[in-house]
């Protein structure tokens, strides 16, 4: 992309008015232009930019469609990820799709090397002006490709995953790769302070690279406030997420079964796909009558609307979108007292925080919630909505993200 910098033409620095006049003139002659500020705050005129987004799945549509829509207003947006059912929706928005296979959880060096080569080829052929990456493999291999070709790029750390929770060679390897991949990143976004601090302490990023966002934010219109349900004589708990140990599913099942066996009328609705093998156990508990499994759902709002409380005893999160969505809908939240969860809950006001990996503590939190009056539970939901409006509005997060990337 060729850039005309105002100061190099007429010797005037930071003169936005001259930039605007020149852009108007060029656009009147049929040229698409954009005023932007570079790292040195020098205004310049740009042709429509090519923005390339790298991700490992099409869930990007659900979590980032508002950001993508904003980018599409002034840029060409390309998406590189595996084909999924939401890809067509992204294409309908105006994105150009580049199918790219990504082995999300595997550690096969041959497949990873192929992914790195694929990203290098895409960057070479497309010549993007800016690349935005999400999740570990696009972050690492996309970052390396951008660094090699001197392309501007922003990296999103949406959670640290298993590798950072365990000590040993895998932790060392991932930290090493991240340090290499992120060295020249324009900005590295984090969804909670704990993850940002870990990257700084490990020397993976410099102090001025990291930028803290309130997660992906929540669309307050899509997840509008719902009247609190009147579930006569029964407390309906809701879990939304992948069915796996690190989401705290073992602790949740143990705690709920214990409460049910004490004669307290509870129901646990689980919404999400199996990431690990829990099918037999969940079917057993369904037959006992206190659990309903609904699988993956495109629209979780009907389940949120009928629940009394959302519960997520996760071990680690970037920023749990399901918490934001349920709180925005006016539902109390019980979740782990960890970064990525606790920021979205005011303990004792909009929900209850518990110790992670602790089924006993979770049991007492759930039992405490069951003992609350209807009005108290309802007020918790109202406070959760207020917290989302004040701190997690998707519109604010999108604006802040684009400003930080200077797009």
Secondary structure, 3 states (H helix, E strand, C coil): CCEEEHHHHHCCCCCHHHHHHHHHHHHHCCCCCEEEECCCCCEEEECCEEEEEECCCCCHHHHHHHHHHHHHCCEEEEEEECCCCCHHHHHHHCCEEEECCCCCCCCCHHHHHHHHHHHHHHHHHHCCCEEEEECHHHHHHHHHHHHHHCCEEEEEECCCHHHHHCCCHHHHHHHHHHHHHCCCCCEEEECCHHHHHHHHHCCCCCCCCEEECCCCCECCCCCCCCCCCCCCCCEEEEEECCECHHHCHHHHHHHHHHHHHCCCCEEEEEECCECCCCHHHHHHHHHHCCEEECCCCCCCHHHHHHCCEEEECCCCCCCCHHHHHHHHCCCEEEEECCCCCHHHCCECCCEEEECCCCHHHHHHHHHHHHHCCHHHHHHHHHHHHHHHHHHCEHHHHHHHHHHHHCC
